[in-house]
Amino acid sequence: MTGGDGFEHEGKVFSEINITPLTDVFLVLLIIFMVGASMAVDVATGGGEASQGLEVELPRGESRDVRPGEGAAVVFILSDGRVVLEGEETPDDLLGERLGALLSRVADARILVHADAGASHGRVVRVMEAARQAGFVHLALATRGD
C-alpha cells in the first residue's frame, strides 16, 4: 500500500538512525571538557612570582609606591597561612619577637608584605598588626602590575 508521501509503510522496518542530534550532543560535551581541562591546567600552573626562593602569587595592582631593596623589611605569607621572615618559617608565637629584631636591623621602619592571592585576609591582617606592634610605621602590600 502506498501512502501520500510516496513511501511504503507495510512490511518495512524503520532502520535508519538520524545521527545529527547525537553528533550535536558529542560536540557540546567535547567543548565542555576542553574548556574545563584548560581551566584546570590554568589553576594548576598558577604563574606565581619567585622571590628569595619562595613562590607567592601576588594579587594584581597598579600602585608602585614602595619598591623592595629601598631599606624595607619583607615578610611573606603563603597561601596555606605560613609566615616566612628572612627566609625562615616563623611560628605565630615568635612572630612579634622576630619582627622586632628585624626592625632593629633595617634602615627604616617600613615593611613590605608579600601575601599570596590565596592567603586568608584575616591572616594578612594579623601579620600586619604584629608588624605594627613590633614598631613598623609604614606597612605596604606587594602586588604585581602585569
Secondary structure as the mmCIF struct_conf table of DSSP 4:
data_model
#
loop_
_struct_conf.conf_type_id
_struct_conf.id
_struct_conf.beg_label_comp_id
_struct_conf.beg_label_asym_id
_struct_conf.beg_label_seq_id
_struct_conf.end_label_comp_id
_struct_conf.end_label_asym_id
_struct_conf.end_label_seq_id
STRN STRN1 THR A 2 THR A 2
TURN_TY1_P TURN_TY1_P1 GLY A 4 ASP A 5
BEND BEND1 GLY A 6 GLY A 6
STRN STRN2 GLU A 8 GLU A 8
TURN_TY1_P TURN_TY1_P2 GLU A 10 GLY A 11
HELX_RH_AL_P HELX_RH_AL_P1 THR A 20 THR A 45
HELX_LH_PP_P HELX_LH_PP_P1 GLY A 48 GLY A 48
STRN STRN3 GLU A 49 SER A 51
TURN_TY1_P TURN_TY1_P3 GLN A 52 GLY A 53
STRN STRN4 LEU A 54 VAL A 56
HELX_LH_PP_P HELX_LH_PP_P2 LEU A 58 PRO A 59
STRN STRN5 ARG A 60 ARG A 60
TURN_TY1_P TURN_TY1_P4 PRO A 68 GLY A 69
BEND BEND2 GLU A 70 GLY A 71
STRN STRN6 ALA A 73 ILE A 77
TURN_TY1_P TURN_TY1_P5 SER A 79 ASP A 80
BEND BEND3 GLY A 81 GLY A 81
STRN STRN7 VAL A 83 LEU A 85
TURN_TY1_P TURN_TY1_P6 GLU A 86 GLY A 87
STRN STRN8 GLU A 88 THR A 90
HELX_RH_AL_P HELX_RH_AL_P2 ASP A 92 ARG A 105
BEND BEND4 VAL A 106 ALA A 109
STRN STRN9 ARG A 110 ALA A 115
TURN_TY1_P TURN_TY1_P7 ALA A 117 GLY A 118
BEND BEND5 ALA A 119 ALA A 119
HELX_RH_AL_P HELX_RH_AL_P3 HIS A 121 ALA A 134
TURN_TY1_P TURN_TY1_P8 GLY A 135 GLY A 135
STRN STRN10 HIS A 138 LEU A 141
STRN STRN11 ARG A 144 ARG A 144
#
